Amino acid sequence: MTTTALPAPPLARNRWGLSPDTVDLRRPPRPERPLTLPAQPQQIVLDLARTAVVVVDMQNDFCHPQGWLAGIGVDISGAREPIAPIAGLLPVLRGAGVPVVWVNWGNRPDQANLPPGVRHVYDSDGTGGGIGSTTSPSGSPVLTKDAWAAAVVDELEIAPEDVCVDKYRMSGFPDTPLDSILRNLQVDTLLLAGVNADQCVLATLTDAANLGYDVVMLEDGVGTTSPEFCMQATVYNVRQCFGFTALGSHLEAALAAQEQG
C-alpha cells in the first residue's frame, strides 16, 4: 500500500531553512510522484508533487436553483452537471496530496475595482440587474463577497487545507493573488474544473497557459449554460492551443491503480 501525503500549506512548500547563524536557501525536497493519465491530444504524465486542481465558480448564483442565473430564466442544468464529478474527485486528490484551490467571484459591495466592461457583462442595459443586485429569488447580492450568492454550492465541501481566492474578472489571475499562491505551492501543472467552461474556466486556463503553467481541463468536471457549440469550441481550443483535456474519472482510476500498486 502506497502512503499518501497530505497537502502542505503554501509556506511549508516554499521556505528557507533557518538557524541562528545560517540561512539555507534550498527548498524542502519534494520527490517526484509521476502519474500517467489518458488525455487529448496525447497521453500525459503528471507529477502529483507539482500539481494543483483549480475549481472555478461553483457558486450558488451559477449552480443553485434559487441563484441569480436561474432567477433570470437561465437553464442551469449544464452548470450543475460537474457538481457530482467534482465532489467525487476532490477527496481523492486531497488524499493524493494535490492542493485544491477554489477561485470564485467575490466582488466588493461597492464594486470599486470593477471596470465598466465587467459590470456591463452582467447588467447590459444598465438597470442594475447584475453584480450586487438583490432581485434574484434568494435576495442575496449577486456574486458579492461573503454573501450566500457567492458561496460554493452545498454539495461541494471546502476542506480546511484548501485555498480560496476571490476573483473580479472572467479569469482568476488579474488583480488576485492566484499566481503568487500557486508559485508558493511550487506548482507547475493545473487541473481545471468548474463553470462556465467556455467563459471563466477558459479565461483562467488561457491566462495560466500564458504564464507558463501546464494546463489540463477535466471535461467531466466542467460545464456551461452556453450552447453546445461553445463547449465544442472550448475543447478544441484547449487541445489545439493551450494544453490538454482529460476525464476526472480516468484520473480517479489512475490514482486508485497507483494506490493499489
C-alpha positions in Angstrom: 0.0 0.0 0.0 1.4 3.4 -1.0 1.4 6.1 1.7 -0.2 9.3 0.6 1.0 12.7 1.7 -1.4 15.5 2.9 -1.1 18.7 1.0 1.4 21.1 2.6 0.3 24.8 3.2 1.9 27.2 0.7 4.6 28.5 3.1 5.6 24.9 4.0 6.3 24.1 0.4 8.4 27.2 -0.3 10.6 28.2 2.6 14.2 28.6 3.7 15.9 26.6 6.4 16.7 29.0 9.2 19.1 28.7 12.2 20.7 31.4 14.4 23.8 31.7 12.1 22.7 30.2 8.7 20.0 30.7 6.1 19.7 27.6 3.9 18.2 28.8 0.6 17.4 25.3 -0.6 13.7 24.5 -0.6 12.4 21.4 1.2 13.0 18.3 -1.1 9.8 17.0 -2.7 10.3 13.7 -4.6 8.6 13.3 -7.9 5.3 11.4 -8.0 4.6 10.6 -11.6 1.1 9.6 -12.7 0.3 8.5 -16.3 -3.1 9.9 -17.5 -5.1 9.3 -20.7 -5.6 12.7 -22.3 -6.1 14.5 -25.6 -4.4 15.2 -27.9 -1.8 12.9 -26.2 -1.3 10.8 -23.1 0.4 12.8 -20.4 2.5 12.1 -17.3 1.7 14.3 -14.3 4.0 15.0 -11.3 1.5 14.9 -8.5 4.0 16.7 -6.3 3.8 19.7 -8.6 0.1 19.6 -9.5 -2.9 21.5 -8.1 -6.6 21.5 -9.0 -8.3 24.8 -9.6 -12.1 24.8 -9.2 -13.8 27.8 -10.8 -17.1 29.5 -9.9 -19.1 26.5 -8.5 -21.2 29.1 -6.7 -24.9 29.4 -5.7 -25.5 32.2 -8.2 -24.5 30.0 -11.1 -25.4 26.5 -9.9 -28.3 26.7 -7.4 -32.0 26.7 -8.4 -32.5 29.8 -6.2 -29.5 31.6 -7.5 -29.1 34.5 -9.9 -28.8 32.7 -13.2 -31.9 30.6 -12.5 -33.7 33.7 -11.4 -33.2 35.4 -14.7 -34.5 32.4 -16.6 -31.3 30.6 -17.5 -31.4 26.8 -17.7 -28.7 25.9 -15.1 -28.7 22.2 -15.7 -25.4 22.5 -17.6 -23.8 24.3 -14.6 -25.0 21.6 -12.2 -23.6 18.7 -14.2 -20.0 19.0 -12.8 -21.1 19.0 -9.2 -21.2 15.2 -8.7 -17.9 14.5 -10.6 -16.1 17.3 -8.7 -17.5 16.1 -5.4 -16.2 12.6 -6.1 -12.8 13.7 -7.4 -11.7 16.3 -4.8 -11.3 13.9 -1.8 -9.2 11.6 -3.9 -6.9 14.4 -5.0 -6.6 15.7 -1.4 -5.7 12.2 -0.3 -3.0 12.1 -3.0 -1.5 15.4 -1.7 -2.8 17.6 -4.5 -3.8 21.1 -3.3 -7.3 22.2 -4.0 -7.7 25.9 -5.0 -11.2 27.5 -5.2 -11.4 30.5 -7.4 -14.8 32.4 -7.2 -16.4 35.7 -7.9 -16.3 37.6 -4.6 -16.9 41.2 -5.5 -16.6 44.2 -3.2 -20.1 45.5 -2.2 -19.1 48.9 -3.6 -17.7 47.4 -6.8 -14.8 49.9 -6.7 -12.4 47.7 -8.5 -14.7 46.7 -11.4 -14.3 48.4 -14.7 -17.4 49.2 -16.8 -16.8 46.2 -19.1 -17.1 43.7 -16.3 -20.2 45.4 -14.9 -21.7 45.5 -18.4 -21.4 41.7 -18.9 -24.0 41.2 -16.1 -26.0 44.3 -16.5 -26.1 45.1 -20.2 -28.9 47.6 -20.1 -27.6 49.5 -17.0 -30.7 48.9 -14.9 -28.8 47.3 -12.0 -29.7 43.7 -12.5 -26.2 42.3 -12.4 -23.4 42.3 -9.8 -24.7 43.3 -6.4 -28.4 43.1 -7.4 -30.8 41.6 -4.9 -33.5 40.8 -7.4 -32.7 37.1 -7.7 -35.0 34.7 -5.8 -32.6 34.4 -2.9 -32.5 38.1 -2.3 -28.7 37.7 -1.8 -26.5 40.3 -3.6 -25.2 38.8 -6.8 -21.7 37.5 -6.7 -20.8 39.7 -3.7 -18.1 38.6 -1.3 -19.4 36.7 1.9 -23.0 36.7 0.5 -24.9 33.4 0.1 -25.0 34.2 -3.7 -21.2 33.9 -3.9 -20.8 30.8 -1.7 -19.9 27.4 -3.1 -22.9 25.1 -3.5 -23.6 22.9 -0.5 -22.9 19.7 -2.4 -19.2 20.7 -2.6 -17.1 20.8 0.6 -14.2 23.3 1.1 -11.7 21.4 3.3 -9.7 23.3 5.9 -6.5 22.8 4.0 -8.0 24.1 0.7 -7.1 27.6 -0.6 -9.8 30.1 -1.6 -9.2 33.1 -3.9 -11.7 35.8 -4.8 -11.7 37.0 -8.4 -13.1 40.0 -10.1 -12.8 39.2 -13.8 -13.6 36.2 -16.0 -10.1 35.0 -15.4 -8.9 34.2 -11.9 -5.5 35.8 -12.4 -5.8 39.6 -12.9 -6.0 41.6 -9.7 -5.8 38.5 -7.5 -3.0 36.6 -5.6 -3.7 33.3 -7.5 -0.3 33.3 -9.3 1.6 34.0 -6.1 -0.2 31.3 -4.3 0.5 28.7 -7.0 4.2 29.7 -7.1 4.4 29.2 -3.3 2.8 25.9 -3.7 5.6 25.0 -6.1 3.0 24.0 -8.7 3.7 23.6 -12.5 0.5 21.8 -13.6 -3.0 22.9 -13.1 -6.1 20.7 -13.4 -9.1 22.9 -14.1 -12.8 22.3 -13.2 -15.9 24.4 -12.8 -18.2 26.7 -14.8 -18.6 28.1 -17.3 -16.2 26.1 -19.3 -16.2 28.5 -22.2 -16.0 31.6 -20.1 -14.4 31.8 -16.7 -12.7 28.4 -16.8 -11.3 29.0 -20.3 -10.2 32.6 -19.4 -8.4 31.3 -16.3 -6.9 28.4 -18.2 -5.7 30.7 -21.0 -4.0 33.1 -18.6 -2.4 30.1 -16.8 -1.0 28.8 -20.0 0.3 32.2 -21.0 2.0 32.4 -17.6 3.8 29.1 -18.3 1.7 26.6 -16.3 0.8 23.3 -17.8 -3.0 23.2 -18.1 -5.4 20.2 -18.2 -9.1 20.8 -18.4 -11.2 18.0 -16.8 -14.0 17.5 -19.3 -16.4 15.8 -16.9 -15.5 18.4 -14.2 -16.6 21.4 -16.3 -20.0 22.6 -17.5 -21.7 25.5 -19.2 -25.1 27.1 -19.7 -24.0 28.2 -23.1 -25.0 26.4 -26.4 -23.3 23.1 -27.1 -21.1 24.6 -29.9 -19.4 26.7 -27.2 -18.3 23.7 -25.3 -17.1 22.0 -28.5 -15.1 25.1 -29.5 -13.6 25.3 -26.0 -12.5 21.6 -26.0 -11.0 22.1 -29.5 -9.1 25.3 -28.5 -7.8 23.8 -25.2 -6.4 20.8 -27.1 -5.1 22.8 -30.1 -3.6 25.9 -28.4 -3.2 25.7 -24.7 -2.8 22.3 -23.2 -4.8 19.1 -22.7 -8.2 17.7 -21.8 -8.7 14.6 -19.7 -11.5 12.9 -17.7 -11.7 13.2 -14.0 -12.9 9.6 -13.9 -9.7 8.5 -15.6 -7.7 10.5 -13.1 -9.5 8.8 -10.2 -8.9 5.4 -11.8 -5.2 6.1 -12.3 -4.8 7.3 -8.7 -6.6 4.2 -7.4 -4.4 1.9 -9.5 -1.3 3.7 -8.2 -2.5 3.4 -4.6 -3.1 -0.4 -5.1 0.3 -0.8 -6.7 
